[in-house]
């Protein structure tokens, strides 16, 4: 339960809700735009005229941003329907959709031009990139369409610029930051890569001299290490361990001493140089991340100070914002929060209830709005009203205390573990079949006991993920069990197998046990915090995959054909390519690994990213220069992008680990406890893993039933787990900035180099 003491009641007028103004003054609207930008870390240098501010609100509206992303991905997905197509559509249909997408992009760009100053717009490289991409796409589309009329085959070369729209629109600032990390890391990586290539070439030359004159052969009967370029490629593949130990075996069979050559090569190039790549990437990533986070913090501080300066009034020697102005501002910035939540934030900002907010408290508003606060309404159980004598009896109270006890949760966790063991056993045994009914009955009893103990509307609240999950799984299991027993299905995929899958889902509840262990919680926190950033790296990977897939289709389309197993077509066993006869590619039945359409290209690139057996996929490449395509993809995707992602994971873990040891209560939590209207998060017994997803059982009736919360409203923090690692780093840096340090002005920030700040510049 939470703190019990209550301070003296505030003046009545402070808690009275005032009617909203019919239209916000321009100064208030501008201040709200600054606060909103600070809250979401937006750095768009918009014009401050009333018309531009209203257009800026429209620009940042969720519908406009969602529509922009929709047309970006629609434009990228056209490659699935264009020749060579997975699902062919007429050229008129795909070209019409592309023109529509380009018109939307142009409209979005013109909207951006309306809200920014002309000199800022034309100095912003990303806007130039978008305009050039639109012109190139329209020009290529017109040329391709004209040539198509005369049946002249041509290449849609502009498709390679489509990812530019995903990268360079203002909404994609996180993807641009990832590209900036790559750009900033490239100089240092280049030096390491040159040393690596020197090592590779030297080892290749040694291999040529050691094995070239031995007349050795591979397992396929081909010459072994007699062509220098082939040796370079084979040893490059060995760095990825994809062809180990196959590439060593002919030499090893000839003499065991030759194994020392390959051991030395792997130690130097696989372990040392690949580790150096990670070290260089991580060091540069951390350095540039700190610079960008510093600028984010300064920009956020500057935005909040600008908003304060717009609304401030003089109170003696102090500059303050009046309570009425503050309330109107919060309504504009966060219209969806409840009035109770808004009053709570006011009590935090105006701790002494003076009727105004000083500069220090005002600057913290963006952070307060970013902390999710849940408003809970205390309700009595319906059974307590319908049959109070029975529900409040000693036996009923004892039963409810048992259900609320931690031991009840542990008991059912053990039951779930035992159930998982039974699912893995032989289902033909009648005892196993009967046991499933026992487990199902126990689960139904669990749900009924919880509904008896906790108020049903709170138990099935919109945020109670695990309660909904448990109930739906049990209902599905009950339905599947009844159907399985009634129908006695004998099909291959029978209802018993479906029932087993349903029961297996129950095991997911055990994640909460893992999260209850403090050391495991650090890892779980890191996993949760990297989820939003996974979308950034997903976008980065999508850009790289799209570019290489389009290039791959132009280079290798039609080189390989896939035929059904019973096909009688010529060269069906060789994937339609006579050159692949008796090759590892054909024997391994890799015929579907081709660049004949966009989807197949993506699958091949995914296999190349994993790097296992990736050299076998290259068997259809007969020209040596064509192998540069695959080596370039490996360098960009595996050596650079994957290492940057690993660097982010390392930084996320280090930050999470350090904060786990020194976590303190936030100002919101302290105020909630002072008001006696909240609960301590560390006393929650069923909310250990996910933000705002589990039933706050102890919030409603106290632990063990011995403490009763007063009726009315209570508040609690959804979780102390921040949404992103960037937020953690920014919070750490902001704590080091004194209030009087306002940072550089907007003009100074815009004139800084892109390496020193997180501005909305293109890569």
Secondary structure, DSSP 4 states (H G I P E B T S, - for coil): ------PPPPPGGGGSPPPPPSS--HHHHHHHHHHHHHHHT----B--SHHHHHHHHHHT-HHHHHHHHHHHHHHHHGGGTSSS-SS---HHHHHHHHHHHHHHHHHHHHHHHHHB-HHHHHH-HHHHHHHHHHHHHHHHHHHHHHHHHTT-----GGGGGTHHHHHHSGGGHHHHHHHHHHHHHHHHHHHHHHHHHHHHHHHHHHHHHHHTTTT-B-TTS-B-S-SHHHHHHHHHHHHTTTTTTHHHHHHHHH-GGGHHHHHHHIIIIIIIIHHHHHHHHHHHHHHHHHHHHHHHHHHHHHHHHHHHHHH-EEETTEEEEEHHHHHHHHHHH-TTS-HHHHHHHHHHHTTT--SEEEHHHHHTHHHHHHS-EEEEEE---HHHHHSHHHHTSHHHHHHHHHHHSHHHHHHHHHHHHHHHHHHHS-TTSHHHHHHHHHHHHHHHHHHHHHHHHS-HHHHT-TT-HHHHHHHHHHHHHHHHHHHHHHH---SSS-HHHHHHHHHHHHGGGGHHHHHTSHHHHHHHHHHHHHHHHHHHHHHHHHHHHHHHHHHHHHHHTTS-----TT---TTTTTTT-GGGTT-HHHHTT-TT-S-SSHHHHHHHHHHHHH-TTHHHHGGG--SGGGHHHHHHHIIIIIIIIHHHHHHHHHHHHHHHHHHHHS----HHHHHHHHHT-B--GGG-SS-SSSTT-S--HHHHH-GGG---PPSEEEEEES-S--S-HHHHHHHHHHTTS-TT---S-HHHHHHS-GGGS--S---
